Amino acid sequence: EVHLVESGGGLIQPGGSLRLSCAASEFIVSRNYMSWVRQAPGQGLEWVSVVYSGGTTYYADSVKGRFTISRDNSKNTLYLQMNSLRAEDTAVYYCARGEGGPKLPYDYWGQGTLVTVSS
Amino acid sequence: SYVLTQPPSLSVAPGKTARITCGGDLTGGESVHWYHQKPGQAPVLIVYDNNDRPSGIPERFSGSNSGNTATLTISRVEAGDEADYYCQVWDSSSDHVIFGGGTKLTVL
C-alpha cells in the first residue's frame, strides 16, 4: 500500500531554516509528480511547490526564493528546504502524490507535519 | 492570478442533497478535482477529472463542470459527510496548482 510519511516539523524562530522530509513507500518518488501543500491553522489548503518526474520545479509566489523542493532517489524521499521562515509560514505541511502529472489529482497524501514559526 | 471561489459553508439535513459550487476563473475546460477533509486528517480525493470517483468512494458523490462553475453533489447526505470540501485545478498558464477556499459542510 502506498504510504507517505512526513517529518522534520517543529518550532522555529523567524528567519530560521527547516528541512521537511517525506518518505514514500510502494511507489517511486522520482517517477511521479510530487507536491507540498500546506494548511495554516483554521485555514484552507495552499499549494506550495511541485517537482515533476523530469525534475522541473515550480513554487507558489509566497515561497519562491525561500523554499526549495528536492528529492533523493536513493532514499525515495521528497524534501522541502525552508529558509527565511516567517510567521505566516506556520502551517501543517503535507506531501502529496500526483500519479499522472499536473492535470491529474493528488491521489495520496501524508499525514502532515506541523511547522510553527514563532519567537 | 487564478482564483477558485467556494461558499464558506453549507448546511444540509440528513437524507437531502448537498451541492457545493466552485467558481471564479473556471472556463469549463479544466479538470476539476474535489477533496474532503475531516478535522485532524489529511485531505482525501473524492472526485477527479470533473466527474470520476476513485475506488472506494460511494456513488452518492458526483461532480460536474459546466461553463464557469464546477459542482460537487452529495446525494442522501449522511452525518459522516460532515467535513471541509475543496476543489482544485491546475493552472496551465502558471504551472501552479490552485485550491478553492473550502466549504464547510454541516449536517443538521
Chai-1 contact restraints between the chains, C-beta under 6 A:
chainA,res_idxA,chainB,res_idxB,connection_type,confidence,min_distance_angstrom,max_distance_angstrom,comment,restraint_id
A,G44,B,G101,contact,1.0,0.0,6.0,A-B,restraint_1
A,G44,B,G102,contact,1.0,0.0,6.0,A-B,restraint_2
A,L45,B,Y86,contact,1.0,0.0,6.0,A-B,restraint_3
A,L45,B,F99,contact,1.0,0.0,6.0,A-B,restraint_4
A,W47,B,V97,contact,1.0,0.0,6.0,A-B,restraint_5
A,Y58,B,D95,contact,1.0,0.0,6.0,A-B,restraint_6
A,Y94,B,A42,contact,1.0,0.0,6.0,A-B,restraint_7
A,P102,B,W90,contact,1.0,0.0,6.0,A-B,restraint_8
A,K103,B,S31,contact,1.0,0.0,6.0,A-B,restraint_9
A,K103,B,W90,contact,1.0,0.0,6.0,A-B,restraint_10
A,P105,B,H33,contact,1.0,0.0,6.0,A-B,restraint_11
A,P105,B,L45,contact,1.0,0.0,6.0,A-B,restraint_12
A,P105,B,Y48,contact,1.0,0.0,6.0,A-B,restraint_13
A,D107,B,L45,contact,1.0,0.0,6.0,A-B,restraint_14
A,W109,B,A42,contact,1.0,0.0,6.0,A-B,restraint_15
A,W109,B,P43,contact,1.0,0.0,6.0,A-B,restraint_16
A,Q111,B,A42,contact,1.0,0.0,6.0,A-B,restraint_17
A,G112,B,A42,contact,1.0,0.0,6.0,A-B,restraint_18
